[in-house]
């Protein structure tokens, strides 16, 4: 009787799988799919202006594994909708304007320490990181210091300039 009970417990214990490896594999496949899509995108014309493909490619090249994010944190409204990406547990919202003048018209109203328009209530659950470059304005919420530094460097490094 004891042996049969022990055998039954072993069978039940062996059948219970740890869901973490399955979840990790699913996440790796999602990240690899985004990386493949970024590599397959046609090369943008070197005009010095950001687009969503260039942003994604730059983040992939920085080893940040971006993936589309439909769970947007509360954020300020601007004239263009944000491109929302998830980087691990962090959110990256990037507003890509037609040109640097359109971006500057909006970013000049933003408190760069809080990444919100001056005089407005803080919309972020965590302290944000605010980054601008040419026609791109981005806010990262969450993530560690190293990850934030990698995002900042990936964006502030800029894009290829047009050939003259």
Backbone bond lengths (Angstrom), bond angles and torsions (degrees), N, CA, C in turn:
res aa  C-N    CA-C-N  psi(-1)  N-CA   C-N-CA  omega(-1)  CA-C   N-CA-C  phi
1 X - - - 1.438 - - 1.529 111.08 -
2 X 1.335 117.10 -43.59 1.451 120.50 179.38 1.520 112.06 -61.51
3 X 1.296 116.32 -43.44 1.462 120.66 -178.22 1.525 111.02 -64.52
4 X 1.296 117.10 -39.08 1.465 119.03 -179.72 1.535 110.75 -68.65
5 X 1.342 117.16 -37.10 1.457 120.48 176.63 1.526 110.58 -65.92
6 X 1.322 115.80 -43.64 1.457 120.50 177.94 1.526 111.11 -62.47
7 X 1.321 116.54 -42.84 1.462 121.40 178.10 1.528 111.02 -62.59
8 X 1.318 116.66 -41.71 1.467 120.76 179.37 1.532 110.54 -64.66
9 X 1.338 117.20 -40.98 1.460 120.38 177.59 1.520 111.63 -64.77
10 X 1.321 117.12 -39.29 1.470 120.76 177.81 1.521 111.40 -63.85
11 X 1.313 116.81 -41.17 1.466 120.55 179.83 1.526 109.90 -63.97
12 X 1.320 117.22 -44.64 1.463 120.56 179.49 1.528 110.18 -64.70
13 X 1.334 117.66 -43.04 1.463 121.23 -179.35 1.515 111.29 -64.66
14 X 1.311 117.58 -37.28 1.466 120.95 -179.82 1.518 111.71 -71.21
15 X 1.323 118.08 -27.85 1.453 120.90 -178.87 1.527 111.94 -76.31
16 X 1.315 117.52 -28.66 1.458 121.25 -179.00 1.525 108.91 -72.59
17 X 1.317 115.18 115.81 1.457 120.08 -178.60 1.516 110.28 -99.85
18 X 1.291 115.12 146.53 1.456 121.35 175.64 1.523 107.18 -75.99
19 X 1.349 119.22 121.78 1.469 120.76 -176.65 1.533 113.25 -73.83
20 X 1.328 117.93 -15.22 1.463 119.73 -175.49 1.522 113.58 -62.17
21 X 1.343 120.22 -44.02 1.479 117.70 178.25 1.534 112.85 -62.52
22 X 1.327 116.21 -35.97 1.470 119.61 178.57 1.524 109.83 -66.51
23 X 1.340 117.15 -43.51 1.461 120.84 178.38 1.521 111.34 -64.36
24 X 1.329 116.91 -40.55 1.467 120.80 179.63 1.526 110.44 -64.73
25 X 1.330 116.90 -41.42 1.470 120.44 178.74 1.522 110.39 -64.61
26 X 1.316 116.95 -40.16 1.465 120.87 178.82 1.531 109.97 -64.25
27 X 1.322 116.90 -42.03 1.469 120.64 178.76 1.524 110.54 -65.00
28 X 1.350 117.71 -42.86 1.478 120.61 178.07 1.514 110.86 -60.94
29 X 1.344 117.23 -40.87 1.464 120.11 178.76 1.524 111.21 -64.20
30 X 1.331 117.43 -39.26 1.456 120.81 177.64 1.519 111.92 -64.31
31 X 1.328 116.09 -42.84 1.468 120.97 179.01 1.523 109.91 -64.66
32 X 1.320 117.19 -43.50 1.463 120.53 -179.73 1.530 110.64 -65.18
33 X 1.327 117.48 -35.89 1.470 120.28 177.52 1.528 110.65 -63.10
34 X 1.334 116.96 -42.66 1.470 120.53 177.87 1.526 109.86 -64.29
35 X 1.332 116.77 -42.33 1.469 120.33 179.77 1.527 110.85 -63.17
36 X 1.321 117.32 -41.13 1.473 120.25 178.38 1.524 110.82 -65.40
37 X 1.323 116.27 -42.07 1.469 119.58 177.44 1.527 110.73 -60.48
38 X 1.331 116.27 -42.47 1.468 120.42 179.98 1.527 110.71 -64.48
39 X 1.334 116.92 -40.43 1.476 119.93 178.99 1.523 111.77 -69.06
40 X 1.342 117.01 -30.21 1.465 120.92 -177.29 1.527 113.15 -82.62
41 X 1.326 117.71 -14.02 1.464 120.51 -179.32 1.516 110.05 -63.41
42 X 1.321 116.54 141.40 1.463 117.90 175.35 1.517 109.86 -63.42
43 X 1.297 115.41 145.24 1.467 120.45 -179.71 1.522 109.13 -65.55
44 X 1.309 114.22 130.29 1.458 119.85 179.63 1.527 109.46 -72.65
45 X 1.299 114.90 152.82 1.450 120.83 175.54 1.525 107.81 -64.90
46 X 1.301 116.84 134.88 1.469 121.10 -179.66 1.519 109.56 -74.63
47 X 1.332 114.88 85.83 1.469 119.33 179.83 1.533 111.63 -115.89
48 X 1.334 116.42 2.28 1.452 120.11 178.27 1.513 114.85 80.90
49 X 1.353 118.17 1.69 1.466 121.51 179.35 1.520 110.29 -106.57
50 X 1.318 115.16 138.29 1.457 121.80 179.77 1.520 111.15 -74.32
51 X 1.336 115.49 148.70 1.459 122.34 165.02 1.530 106.47 -137.07
52 X 1.310 117.18 173.70 1.463 120.41 -175.08 1.527 111.91 -62.22
53 X 1.314 117.67 -39.62 1.462 120.73 179.65 1.518 112.31 -63.06
54 X 1.336 116.38 -42.04 1.462 119.18 179.45 1.520 111.39 -66.45
55 X 1.324 116.87 -39.15 1.461 120.19 178.08 1.530 110.43 -62.78
56 X 1.315 116.41 -47.98 1.465 120.19 -179.97 1.520 110.62 -61.37
57 X 1.333 116.75 -45.39 1.464 120.44 -179.59 1.525 111.06 -61.81
58 X 1.320 117.29 -42.29 1.462 120.72 -179.96 1.531 110.53 -62.43
59 X 1.331 117.23 -41.29 1.465 120.92 179.14 1.525 111.79 -69.12
60 X 1.326 116.82 -38.07 1.472 120.37 175.60 1.523 109.66 -62.42
61 X 1.323 116.82 -45.80 1.469 120.94 179.95 1.529 111.87 -62.80
62 X 1.330 116.80 -28.05 1.466 121.04 178.20 1.534 111.55 -82.64
63 X 1.333 116.73 0.80 1.464 120.74 177.85 1.507 113.99 76.66
64 X 1.323 117.16 26.58 1.461 120.39 -174.44 1.524 114.62 -96.65
65 X 1.296 119.82 -7.57 1.465 124.25 175.13 1.527 113.59 52.15
66 X 1.339 118.16 59.91 1.469 119.56 179.41 1.519 110.91 -72.66
67 X 1.308 115.25 149.18 1.460 120.24 173.25 1.528 107.90 -144.43
68 X 1.313 117.00 151.59 1.464 119.89 -178.44 1.529 110.45 -56.35
69 X 1.313 115.91 145.42 1.461 121.47 -176.46 1.518 109.09 -129.04
70 X 1.335 115.98 116.38 1.457 118.77 178.58 1.529 111.90 -101.34
71 X 1.321 116.85 3.77 1.467 120.64 178.17 1.528 109.04 -104.52
72 X 1.322 115.27 67.54 1.461 121.14 -176.20 1.519 111.98 -62.95
73 X 1.326 116.37 134.86 1.460 117.72 171.06 1.526 108.73 -73.22
74 X 1.320 116.70 162.50 1.467 119.86 175.68 1.523 107.58 -57.26
75 X 1.328 116.89 136.50 1.460 120.58 -176.76 1.531 109.96 -151.62
76 X 1.324 116.20 158.78 1.467 119.58 177.14 1.529 110.83 -67.75
77 X 1.314 115.65 153.24 1.468 120.82 176.51 1.524 108.96 -92.05
78 X 1.319 114.98 135.73 1.460 121.80 177.11 1.524 107.89 -129.12
79 X 1.337 119.12 170.65 1.465 121.42 -176.07 1.532 114.78 -61.31
80 X 1.320 118.40 -21.29 1.471 120.93 177.01 1.521 108.55 -117.83
81 X 1.335 117.64 147.83 1.467 119.12 178.49 1.526 110.49 -73.11
82 X 1.325 117.60 152.14 1.464 119.02 -179.71 1.518 111.99 -80.31
83 X 1.325 115.29 150.07 1.459 122.21 166.72 1.521 103.49 -87.28
84 X 1.317 117.15 122.92 1.456 121.07 -175.79 1.520 110.06 -108.41
85 X 1.325 115.44 123.57 1.458 121.70 178.59 1.516 109.31 -127.98
86 X 1.315 114.88 149.75 1.459 121.30 175.22 1.516 106.93 -108.08
87 X 1.324 115.78 131.49 1.462 122.68 177.40 1.524 106.38 -122.99
88 X 1.323 117.05 91.43 1.459 119.34 -172.74 1.512 108.32 66.77
89 X 1.336 116.42 -123.85 1.466 120.33 178.13 1.523 112.19 -93.22
90 X 1.311 117.18 -2.28 1.462 121.64 -177.97 1.527 111.05 -91.32
91 X 1.328 115.08 151.83 1.461 122.85 174.13 1.520 108.09 -104.53
92 X 1.325 116.29 139.02 1.457 121.41 171.72 1.518 107.36 -123.21
93 X 1.320 115.91 119.79 1.457 122.00 175.24 1.516 107.09 -109.94
94 X 1.324 116.12 125.25 1.462 120.69 -178.45 1.522 108.74 -126.11
95 X 1.313 114.79 125.92 1.461 120.78 176.00 1.522 106.43 -101.53
96 X 1.326 115.86 120.94 1.465 120.99 -177.54 1.534 107.20 -109.74
97 X 1.322 114.68 113.00 1.458 121.81 -176.84 1.527 110.36 -93.74
98 X 1.310 116.41 167.46 1.468 121.37 -179.37 1.524 111.29 -62.02
99 X 1.327 116.28 -37.83 1.467 120.22 179.39 1.517 109.31 -156.55
100 X 1.325 115.59 177.76 1.466 119.94 -176.72 1.531 112.01 -68.52
101 X 1.327 117.81 -27.72 1.467 119.52 178.38 1.525 111.31 -67.94
102 X 1.323 116.53 -40.91 1.473 120.28 176.94 1.522 110.18 -65.38
103 X 1.322 116.92 -41.03 1.476 120.12 177.31 1.517 110.59 -64.44
104 X 1.325 117.43 -43.67 1.464 121.50 -178.40 1.529 111.38 -63.26
105 X 1.328 117.68 -35.84 1.463 120.60 178.36 1.526 110.95 -60.30
106 X 1.322 117.09 -35.39 1.467 121.27 178.80 1.525 110.84 -84.78
107 X 1.319 117.24 -47.77 1.470 120.00 -174.27 1.528 112.65 -66.52
108 X 1.323 117.45 -22.34 1.464 119.48 178.10 1.527 111.70 -69.19
109 X 1.330 117.62 -16.79 1.463 121.50 178.52 1.524 112.29 -94.75
110 X 1.337 117.04 -0.95 1.462 121.43 -173.52 1.523 110.99 -97.75
111 X 1.329 115.37 135.72 1.462 122.00 171.94 1.525 105.83 -77.38
112 X 1.313 117.52 111.46 1.469 120.96 -171.54 1.527 113.34 -69.19
113 X 1.318 118.50 -19.21 1.469 119.98 177.04 1.523 111.73 -77.36
114 X 1.333 116.66 -33.87 1.462 121.01 -177.97 1.520 113.40 -105.79
115 X 1.325 117.25 -9.88 1.468 123.23 -179.81 1.523 112.62 57.60
116 X 1.323 115.82 38.83 1.461 121.95 175.77 1.524 108.19 -137.29
117 X 1.327 117.90 157.17 1.461 119.07 176.06 1.526 110.57 -59.62
118 X 1.326 115.29 140.34 1.467 120.15 -179.26 1.529 110.39 -55.69
119 X 1.338 115.15 135.92 1.458 120.61 177.72 1.515 114.86 85.96
120 X 1.320 119.18 -4.73 1.468 122.14 -179.89 1.524 109.42 -95.90
121 X 1.319 116.04 159.57 1.463 121.89 178.03 1.523 109.68 -72.06
122 X 1.315 116.37 145.66 1.461 121.43 179.96 1.525 110.35 -64.17
123 X 1.318 116.50 124.80 1.461 121.82 -178.42 1.526 112.65 -95.16
124 X 1.312 117.86 -8.45 1.459 121.03 -171.44 1.527 111.87 -94.78
125 X 1.332 115.60 140.58 1.468 121.07 177.71 1.522 111.01 -76.94
126 X 1.327 116.88 -26.57 1.464 122.66 -179.61 1.525 108.02 -130.06
127 X 1.334 117.49 164.10 1.473 118.52 177.20 1.529 110.63 -61.28
128 X 1.328 118.04 128.83 1.464 121.21 -178.04 1.528 111.95 -89.73
129 X 1.321 114.47 163.91 1.466 121.79 170.58 1.529 105.78 -116.25
130 X 1.303 116.64 129.23 1.462 122.87 -175.80 1.522 108.78 -109.01
131 X 1.346 117.27 128.71 1.463 121.98 -179.27 1.522 108.34 -135.26
132 X 1.336 115.84 139.68 1.465 121.10 176.06 1.518 109.17 -132.56
133 X 1.302 115.13 145.00 1.454 120.37 170.45 1.518 108.24 -158.58
134 X 1.305 116.03 121.71 1.453 124.01 179.63 1.528 110.75 49.71
135 X 1.327 119.50 -112.20 1.459 121.40 -176.62 1.525 113.26 -95.93
136 X 1.330 117.86 12.69 1.461 122.04 -176.60 1.531 110.22 -115.41
137 X 1.314 114.70 135.66 1.453 122.28 173.85 1.521 105.85 -128.83
138 X 1.331 117.52 126.22 1.461 120.44 -175.00 1.516 111.00 -132.71
139 X 1.324 114.32 149.87 1.457 122.46 175.53 1.520 107.14 -130.72
140 X 1.331 115.22 129.24 1.465 120.87 175.61 1.518 107.82 -111.85
141 X 1.319 115.47 129.08 1.458 122.05 178.92 1.520 107.48 -117.97
142 X 1.323 116.19 125.29 1.460 121.25 -178.26 1.518 110.33 90.03
143 X 1.312 115.18 -174.38 1.454 120.24 -179.97 1.519 111.83 86.61
144 X 1.311 115.12 159.77 1.457 121.17 179.07 1.512 112.29 -85.98
145 X 1.316 115.74 172.77 1.469 120.81 -178.76 1.534 111.72 -61.70
146 X 1.310 117.48 -41.56 1.470 120.03 -179.23 1.525 111.18 -64.76
147 X 1.327 115.62 -42.85 1.465 120.01 178.88 1.530 110.25 -64.07
148 X 1.308 117.05 -41.56 1.470 120.88 178.50 1.524 110.69 -62.66
149 X 1.313 116.19 -41.47 1.463 119.64 178.64 1.526 110.64 -63.06
150 X 1.317 117.96 -40.64 1.463 120.95 179.91 1.522 111.16 -64.85
151 X 1.326 116.99 -40.00 1.468 120.22 177.54 1.521 109.87 -64.85
152 X 1.325 116.12 -47.07 1.473 120.23 -179.68 1.529 110.60 -57.96
153 X 1.330 117.24 -46.83 1.466 120.56 -179.61 1.524 111.79 -65.23
154 X 1.330 117.25 -39.19 1.467 120.87 -179.78 1.529 111.04 -61.85
155 X 1.323 116.43 -38.30 1.467 120.11 -178.47 1.527 111.30 -82.51
156 X 1.316 117.17 -47.50 1.465 119.59 -174.90 1.513 113.47 -72.02
157 X 1.323 118.35 -13.60 1.459 120.59 176.16 1.522 111.00 -64.36
158 X 1.311 116.38 -22.18 1.464 121.12 176.25 1.512 113.17 84.18
159 X 1.299 113.98 -178.22 1.461 122.76 -178.62 1.508 109.66 -114.88
160 X 1.307 114.74 168.46 1.453 119.92 177.12 1.533 109.82 -64.25
161 X 1.298 115.94 138.15 1.457 121.55 177.62 1.522 109.60 -84.37
162 X 1.322 116.52 153.90 1.458 118.31 177.06 1.535 110.29 -64.07
163 X 1.297 114.96 144.40 1.472 119.15 176.68 1.513 109.79 -75.10
164 X 1.298 114.29 143.58 1.476 118.88 -178.85 1.495 110.81 -107.58
